[in-house]
Amino acid sequence: MSVRVRFAPSPTGQVHIGNIRAAIFNWLFARHEGGKFLLRIEDTDRERSTPEAVKTVLDAMSWLGLDYDEEPLYQSTRQKAHMEAAEQLLKSGHAYKEDKGGTGKGECIVFRMPGEDMMFSDVIKGDLRKSAKDMSDFVIVRSDGTPTFHLANVLDDIEMKITHIIRGDDHVENTFRHIALFRSLQADVPKYGHLPMIINQQGKPYSKRDGAAFVGEFREKGYLASALFNYLTLLGWSPGDDREKLTRDELISSFTLDRVKSGPAQMDIRKLTHLNAQYIAELPIDQFCKVARDVVVRMNWGVNVEEALFIKVCKLMQSRTHTFSAVEDWKYFFSDNIAYDEKSVKKTIAKEGVKSILILLKERLAEIDFSEGTIEKVIRGVEKENGIGEGKLNQPIRVAVTGVSIGAGIYETMVLLGKNRTLAKLEYVINNLCI
């Protein structure tokens, strides 16, 4: 049997990482098995399923490299087939009409559950059972004549010849209903696998309240598609060893459903960021510069970012960049008009005695040719003259010339800033921020 799996998003807004993880697992399973990965757009919510919402889904998939093998199926084009199947179920006695709730607004079509205990073998969770008394009949066509998710979902899986349905474990209850529908329609029942929930540190479903939760947000925050793809694969799956950083080919080669865990998977932004930093560090410098330049263009600093200097800055900062959002803080390399971090200023500069030390430092730096060695020698000398421990001046100087407390080596940074810009920033800090 040739594997055929699908990703079936409802395009009603941004793409949650839980949904795109399901797409990734389906894609990897299909690629590992040499099967087909298909896309179905469940766009029956006409108010929310706008062209823009569909584009958001397609853009997220394209960014993550989730290519599909056949033309997408749009569920909204299948309503006639859905209604014909509902009529078939009425004729066969598997469904009946009912004025649901006695509203008098029209009759629904309700599917009649078989009235017997059910069991299916989940390829991830094992055997799952449900008692007949716990399974109620359910609506498959609303009183307004539109099919519900249950009917449309099953009929479209039949149409697409889906062999395996891999989706979140919030669908387990639906699966009992869907299996009954498959059987009543005399169709082969696909194999089901339910993925573990993504949770936060408190063990609750991971959501926007916990931080970035949508694919677009991670992209905007400067995460690489390769890193996010890699990390999401490890949320609920393991390659069977201690590897955490795997190439796309390694993931395809290793991915099997029997290694998917049945328990919840905890989202850890720190681990994702650490992994992202590894991917960034391995980028060819021209590619790193290109992505960093895109961030600069988006920031619109209003200053001239000279290309030769920009490349030097990229080479200096690449190994220290965890996400590309860090590029937003590079303005100090190209502009004298920078914002100073208030907490860092209070902690390092706006303190008794710092002003006189920075005045002396500025005078000494003005007398030398700028190089890492000469800058370090001057700083060490000023520290010694003022009875300051070696290296203790580095942080106040960093804040003075960059406005921030984190960055590359201070001597390398000052060389790239250049003598005139370094002296100008020290002058500004002495006159405006020191006490």
Buried (B, 14 or more C-beta within 10 A) or exposed (E): EEBBBBBBBBBBBBBBBBBBBBBBBBBBBBBBBEBBBBBBBBBBBEEEBBEEBBEBBBBBBEBBEBEBEEEBBBBBEBBEBBBEBBEBBBEEEBBBEBEBEEEEEEBBBBBBBEEEEBEBEBBBBEEBEBEEEEBEBBBBBBBEEBBBBBBBBBBBBBEBBBBBBBBBBEBBEBBBBBBBBBBBBEBEBBBBBBBBBBBBEEEEBBBEEBEBBBBBBBBEBBBBBBBBBBBBBBBBBBBEEEEBBBEBEEBBBBBBBEEBEBEBBBBBBEBBBBBBBBBBEEBEEEEBBEBBBEBBEEBEBEBEBEEEBBBBBBEBBBEBBBBBEBBEBBBBBBBEEBEBBEEBBEBBBBEEEBBEBBBBBBEBBEEEEBEBEBBBBBBBEBBEEBEBEEEEBBBBBBBBBBBBBEBBBBBBBBBBBEBEBBBBBBBBBBEEBBE
